[in-house]
Amino acid sequence: FHALVRERCRFGPLGWNIPYTFSVPDLRISLDQLQLFLNEYEEIPLKMLAYLAGECNYGGRVTDDKDRRALMTLLSDFYTPEILEDSY
């Protein structure tokens, strides 16, 4: 996901309406939260993880409503129950 949002930055206004700086600390905190929730919960709390990554860690700097919708749509490909299936 981090690579995907960073890659979109290369395309200027075609990638994001407003230029954003997604950084390694965004990735690091998301990974730390993922590890924490994997260790704490029997069932993976995908909605909670998606909210934290999409609205707080990465989305906290996204100010354009269309960019936020794009970010959450991209994130939904990663935080989905289907990702645990072998055929995904």
Secondary structure, 3 states (H helix, E strand, C coil): CHHHHHHHHCCHHHCCCCCCCCCHHHHHHHHHHHHHHHHHCCCCCHHHHHHHHHHHHCHHHCCCHHHHHHHHHHHHCCCCHHHHCCCC
